Amino acid sequence: MESLDKTSSEENELGVGIDFRPSSVNQRYNDERMRSWDCVANQLGALGGIRNYYHSRLEEVYKLNIPEGARILELGCGNGDLLASLNPSNGVGIDFSDGMLELARSRHPDIEFIQQNAHQLELAEKFDFIILSDLVNDVEDVQTVFQVVKAHADPNTRIIINFYSHLWSLPLLLAQRLGWATPTLPQNWLTVADVKNLMDLAGLESIRSNKEVLWPIKTPFVDSLFNRYLVRLWPFKYLALTNFMIARMKPENNQVDESLSVSIVCAARNEEGHIEEIIERTPELGRHTELIFVEGNSTDDTYNKIEKEIAKNTHRDLSLYKQPGKGKGDAVRCGFQHATGDILMILDADMTVPPEDLRRFYNAIASGNGEYINGVRLVYPMEEQAMRFLNIIGNKFFSIAFSWLLGQPIKDCLCGTKVLTRENYLRIAENRSYFGDFDPFGDFDLIFGSAKINLKFIDLPVRYKERRYGDTNIDRWSHGWLLLKMVVFAARRIKFV
């Protein structure tokens, strides 16, 4: 990679034609801020009050989103405390202040700190996470910094940003004059919409955003009430001190990668009448497709029917397993355990979602447009008996509830057709202990797990058909009660933390 400061009017490899060579104007801007932060570094030990509690709360939020042992780059790392608190396997802190870096190296000798301007950074490596904590308020050119971030990211990298809300400009100025907060020079006051727009121009996209820190002073009971609960609720969230955003690289193009292999898991309980049609209608996708049946102790002849169809269809990669436990969630986990494909799909055996639709799910994930593809039955007209009216009302209620909980839209959390990569499923499985084995359906284990590791959700509408064989395995009242309990559970583990 050529040095960014050598790029002039032509487009550089980041894709945007910007002159990175320092002008006399931006050199003065940067020099002024460097001197300011050097002074702050000399005073830092004396600062307390708001600053200490605010930064400890930020550390808590970052720890919820970044697992220990990740490769982390922090731009504008300051004294290095935030980066060190995340216990990275490879942590790199970047700052342009000599004073701050001297302080950071003395406090955290095991972490690499580099003096560099965030506008001109050039490292020969990519990172799992890139942090910009309270940086975009202070830099001269936010778009250029985002382009530099993109140069050090890959499609799986998550960029996490927090920045002050304009509503707090006067309170922060007062706190600085009282010596309770870090003194700063005039800031960029950006809205969430401003930052999303600048990300878009730099080739990044927001996954989700939320508000943090409503009460920035350590006060027993009060700080927890305000910063874990009230800040999540209307209208209090609009008064928060800082905006948090999680982003990723936008897909470079919309081309579908046909080189990926696919595992389709079909949990089948009392579905004897659908097996032949499932095999006949399920498409071959990507480089290779395997269809895995997991039979769930049926009272009809489902298991034997699957065995017979496997023997008849030797041209297809078909396999059959007996479910070890109970519930669809157990069946899906059994199927995924035996899956070998790059992409994992769930197809309900009741044929209410046409197997042919799996091609569109493949295209959505193999193009990079989404990382967790969720089927939606509530867009297109349904067949008359496909879903009862009360079930439709319940589904719409839970879609609103879960969209609020997850921080990104999910229109139909109960549709059985879901798709993600095997790599991301293994990450979810590794972190399953955070939620525990709570989900008999299997849908929410994947939904909550995907939200926890900040995957990009895509809702994909399907046409929902009427079941033609057997009866549904869903009991609207008992399962509805279970769903309500899951909403409360998710709120405690995802929202109010």
GIVEN-V289030 format. One record per backbone hydrogen bond with DSSP energy under -0.5 kcal/mol. NH is the residue of the N-H (numbers start at 1). CO is the residue of the C=O. E is the energy in kcal/mol with one decimal. If there is no record, write none. Layout:
nh=NH co=CO e=E
nh=NH co=CO e=E
//
This chain:
nh=6 co=3 e=-1.7
nh=7 co=4 e=-1.5
nh=12 co=16 e=-0.9
nh=15 co=12 e=-2.1
nh=18 co=16 e=-1.1
nh=20 co=7 e=-1.1
nh=20 co=18 e=-0.8
nh=27 co=23 e=-2.2
nh=28 co=24 e=-1.7
nh=29 co=25 e=-2.0
nh=30 co=26 e=-2.5
nh=31 co=27 e=-2.8
nh=32 co=28 e=-2.5
nh=33 co=29 e=-1.8
nh=34 co=30 e=-2.6
nh=35 co=31 e=-2.4
nh=36 co=32 e=-1.8
nh=37 co=33 e=-2.7
nh=38 co=34 e=-2.1
nh=39 co=35 e=-1.9
nh=40 co=36 e=-2.0
nh=41 co=37 e=-2.4
nh=42 co=38 e=-1.4
nh=43 co=39 e=-1.2
nh=43 co=40 e=-0.6
nh=44 co=40 e=-1.2
nh=46 co=43 e=-2.0
nh=47 co=43 e=-0.8
nh=47 co=44 e=-0.9
nh=48 co=179 e=-0.6
nh=51 co=48 e=-1.3
nh=51 co=180 e=-1.9
nh=53 co=49 e=-1.5
nh=54 co=50 e=-3.0
nh=55 co=51 e=-2.4
nh=56 co=52 e=-1.6
nh=57 co=53 e=-2.2
nh=58 co=54 e=-2.1
nh=59 co=55 e=-2.1
nh=60 co=56 e=-1.6
nh=61 co=57 e=-2.0
nh=62 co=58 e=-2.7
nh=63 co=59 e=-2.3
nh=64 co=60 e=-1.2
nh=65 co=61 e=-0.7
nh=65 co=62 e=-1.0
nh=66 co=62 e=-1.7
nh=69 co=87 e=-2.4
nh=70 co=67 e=-1.0
nh=72 co=70 e=-0.7
nh=72 co=90 e=-2.3
nh=73 co=129 e=-2.4
nh=74 co=92 e=-2.6
nh=75 co=73 e=-0.5
nh=75 co=131 e=-2.5
nh=76 co=94 e=-2.0
nh=77 co=94 e=-2.2
nh=80 co=77 e=-2.2
nh=84 co=80 e=-2.4
nh=85 co=81 e=-2.1
nh=86 co=82 e=-0.7
nh=86 co=83 e=-1.0
nh=87 co=84 e=-1.6
nh=88 co=83 e=-0.5
nh=89 co=70 e=-1.6
nh=90 co=70 e=-1.1
nh=92 co=72 e=-2.5
nh=93 co=112 e=-2.9
nh=94 co=74 e=-2.9
nh=95 co=114 e=-1.9
nh=98 co=96 e=-0.6
nh=101 co=97 e=-2.3
nh=102 co=98 e=-2.5
nh=103 co=99 e=-1.9
nh=104 co=100 e=-2.8
nh=105 co=101 e=-2.8
nh=106 co=102 e=-1.6
nh=107 co=103 e=-1.8
nh=108 co=104 e=-2.5
nh=111 co=108 e=-1.6
nh=112 co=91 e=-1.6
nh=114 co=93 e=-3.0
nh=116 co=95 e=-1.5
nh=116 co=114 e=-0.7
nh=120 co=117 e=-1.9
nh=125 co=123 e=-0.8
nh=127 co=152 e=-1.5
nh=128 co=71 e=-1.4
nh=129 co=71 e=-2.1
nh=130 co=158 e=-2.0
nh=131 co=73 e=-2.9
nh=132 co=160 e=-2.5
nh=133 co=75 e=-0.5
nh=134 co=132 e=-0.7
nh=134 co=162 e=-2.7
nh=135 co=162 e=-0.5
nh=138 co=135 e=-2.2
nh=139 co=135 e=-1.3
nh=145 co=141 e=-1.7
nh=146 co=142 e=-2.3
nh=147 co=143 e=-1.9
nh=148 co=144 e=-2.0
nh=149 co=145 e=-2.3
nh=150 co=146 e=-2.3
nh=151 co=147 e=-1.5
nh=152 co=148 e=-0.6
nh=152 co=149 e=-1.6
nh=153 co=150 e=-1.6
nh=157 co=154 e=-2.0
nh=158 co=128 e=-2.5
nh=159 co=247 e=-2.6
nh=160 co=130 e=-2.5
nh=160 co=158 e=-0.5
nh=161 co=245 e=-2.8
nh=162 co=132 e=-1.9
nh=163 co=243 e=-1.8
nh=165 co=241 e=-2.9
nh=168 co=165 e=-1.8
nh=169 co=166 e=-1.9
nh=172 co=168 e=-2.5
nh=173 co=169 e=-1.8
nh=174 co=170 e=-2.3
nh=175 co=171 e=-2.5
nh=176 co=172 e=-2.5
nh=177 co=173 e=-2.0
nh=178 co=174 e=-1.7
nh=179 co=176 e=-1.2
nh=180 co=175 e=-2.8
nh=181 co=175 e=-0.9
nh=188 co=137 e=-3.5
nh=189 co=187 e=-0.6
nh=190 co=188 e=-0.9
nh=195 co=191 e=-2.1
nh=196 co=192 e=-2.6
nh=197 co=193 e=-2.1
nh=198 co=194 e=-2.3
nh=199 co=195 e=-2.6
nh=200 co=196 e=-2.4
nh=201 co=197 e=-2.0
nh=202 co=198 e=-1.3
nh=203 co=199 e=-0.6
nh=203 co=200 e=-1.0
nh=204 co=199 e=-2.9
nh=205 co=248 e=-2.8
nh=207 co=246 e=-3.6
nh=208 co=246 e=-1.4
nh=209 co=407 e=-0.6
nh=210 co=244 e=-2.3
nh=212 co=242 e=-2.5
nh=219 co=217 e=-0.5
nh=222 co=220 e=-2.3
nh=223 co=219 e=-2.5
nh=225 co=221 e=-2.4
nh=226 co=222 e=-2.7
nh=227 co=223 e=-2.6
nh=228 co=224 e=-1.9
nh=229 co=224 e=-0.6
nh=229 co=225 e=-1.0
nh=230 co=225 e=-2.4
nh=231 co=226 e=-1.9
nh=232 co=229 e=-1.8
nh=233 co=230 e=-1.8
nh=237 co=233 e=-2.4
nh=238 co=235 e=-1.4
nh=239 co=236 e=-2.3
nh=240 co=237 e=-1.3
nh=241 co=213 e=-3.3
nh=242 co=212 e=-2.2
nh=243 co=163 e=-3.0
nh=244 co=210 e=-3.2
nh=245 co=161 e=-2.8
nh=246 co=208 e=-2.6
nh=247 co=159 e=-2.8
nh=248 co=205 e=-2.2
nh=250 co=203 e=-2.5
nh=257 co=366 e=-1.5
nh=258 co=256 e=-0.9
nh=260 co=257 e=-0.7
nh=262 co=288 e=-3.0
nh=263 co=343 e=-2.9
nh=264 co=290 e=-3.0
nh=265 co=263 e=-0.6
nh=265 co=345 e=-3.2
nh=266 co=264 e=-0.5
nh=266 co=292 e=-3.1
nh=267 co=265 e=-0.6
nh=268 co=266 e=-0.5
nh=268 co=294 e=-2.5
nh=269 co=267 e=-0.5
nh=274 co=271 e=-2.1
nh=275 co=271 e=-0.8
nh=275 co=272 e=-0.7
nh=278 co=274 e=-2.3
nh=279 co=275 e=-2.0
nh=280 co=276 e=-2.0
nh=281 co=277 e=-2.5
nh=282 co=278 e=-1.8
nh=287 co=260 e=-2.5
nh=288 co=260 e=-0.6
nh=290 co=262 e=-2.6
nh=291 co=317 e=-2.8
nh=292 co=264 e=-3.3
nh=292 co=290 e=-0.6
nh=293 co=291 e=-0.6
nh=293 co=319 e=-2.9
nh=294 co=266 e=-2.1
nh=295 co=293 e=-0.5
nh=295 co=321 e=-2.6
nh=296 co=268 e=-2.1
nh=305 co=301 e=-2.3
nh=306 co=302 e=-2.3
nh=307 co=303 e=-2.1
nh=308 co=304 e=-2.3
nh=309 co=305 e=-2.2
nh=310 co=306 e=-2.4
nh=311 co=307 e=-1.9
nh=312 co=308 e=-1.5
nh=313 co=309 e=-1.8
nh=314 co=312 e=-0.6
nh=316 co=313 e=-1.7
nh=317 co=289 e=-0.6
nh=318 co=316 e=-1.2
nh=319 co=291 e=-1.9
nh=321 co=293 e=-2.2
nh=323 co=295 e=-3.2
nh=329 co=440 e=-2.7
nh=330 co=326 e=-0.5
nh=331 co=327 e=-1.6
nh=332 co=328 e=-2.9
nh=333 co=329 e=-2.2
nh=334 co=330 e=-2.0
nh=335 co=331 e=-2.4
nh=336 co=332 e=-2.9
nh=337 co=333 e=-1.8
nh=338 co=334 e=-1.1
nh=338 co=335 e=-0.6
nh=339 co=335 e=-0.7
nh=342 co=261 e=-0.6
nh=343 co=261 e=-2.1
nh=344 co=420 e=-3.2
nh=345 co=263 e=-2.7
nh=346 co=418 e=-1.7
nh=347 co=265 e=-2.5
nh=349 co=267 e=-0.9
nh=351 co=348 e=-1.1
nh=354 co=352 e=-0.5
nh=354 co=463 e=-0.6
nh=357 co=354 e=-1.8
nh=358 co=355 e=-2.0
nh=359 co=356 e=-1.5
nh=360 co=357 e=-0.9
nh=361 co=357 e=-1.3
nh=362 co=358 e=-2.4
nh=363 co=359 e=-2.3
nh=364 co=360 e=-1.9
nh=365 co=361 e=-1.8
nh=366 co=362 e=-3.1
nh=367 co=363 e=-1.1
nh=368 co=365 e=-1.0
nh=369 co=364 e=-0.7
nh=370 co=364 e=-1.3
nh=371 co=456 e=-3.0
nh=372 co=456 e=-2.0
nh=373 co=419 e=-2.7
nh=374 co=372 e=-0.6
nh=374 co=458 e=-3.0
nh=375 co=417 e=-2.5
nh=376 co=460 e=-2.0
nh=383 co=464 e=-1.8
nh=386 co=383 e=-2.0
nh=392 co=388 e=-2.0
nh=393 co=389 e=-2.2
nh=394 co=390 e=-2.5
nh=395 co=391 e=-2.7
nh=396 co=392 e=-2.3
nh=397 co=393 e=-2.2
nh=398 co=394 e=-2.5
nh=399 co=395 e=-2.0
nh=400 co=396 e=-1.8
nh=401 co=397 e=-2.4
nh=402 co=398 e=-2.8
nh=403 co=399 e=-1.9
nh=404 co=400 e=-1.9
nh=405 co=401 e=-2.1
nh=406 co=402 e=-2.6
nh=407 co=403 e=-1.6
nh=415 co=412 e=-0.9
nh=418 co=416 e=-0.8
nh=419 co=373 e=-2.2
nh=420 co=344 e=-2.0
nh=421 co=371 e=-0.5
nh=422 co=342 e=-2.9
nh=425 co=421 e=-2.2
nh=426 co=422 e=-2.4
nh=427 co=423 e=-1.4
nh=428 co=424 e=-2.2
nh=429 co=425 e=-2.8
nh=430 co=426 e=-2.2
nh=431 co=427 e=-1.3
nh=432 co=429 e=-1.2
nh=434 co=431 e=-1.8
nh=435 co=432 e=-1.1
nh=436 co=432 e=-3.3
nh=438 co=436 e=-1.5
nh=440 co=438 e=-0.6
nh=446 co=442 e=-1.2
nh=447 co=443 e=-2.4
nh=448 co=444 e=-2.6
nh=449 co=445 e=-1.4
nh=450 co=446 e=-2.5
nh=451 co=447 e=-2.2
nh=452 co=448 e=-2.4
nh=453 co=449 e=-1.5
nh=454 co=451 e=-1.3
nh=455 co=450 e=-2.5
nh=457 co=455 e=-0.6
nh=458 co=372 e=-2.3
nh=460 co=374 e=-3.0
nh=460 co=458 e=-0.5
nh=461 co=459 e=-0.6
nh=462 co=376 e=-2.9
nh=464 co=462 e=-0.6
nh=465 co=352 e=-3.4
nh=476 co=474 e=-0.6
nh=479 co=475 e=-2.6
nh=480 co=476 e=-1.1
nh=481 co=477 e=-2.1
nh=482 co=478 e=-1.8
nh=483 co=479 e=-2.1
nh=484 co=480 e=-2.0
nh=485 co=481 e=-1.9
nh=486 co=482 e=-1.8
nh=487 co=483 e=-2.0
nh=488 co=484 e=-1.8
nh=489 co=485 e=-2.4
nh=490 co=486 e=-3.2
nh=491 co=487 e=-2.2
nh=492 co=488 e=-1.7
nh=493 co=489 e=-1.6
nh=494 co=490 e=-2.8
nh=495 co=490 e=-1.0
nh=496 co=491 e=-3.4
nh=497 co=495 e=-1.4
//
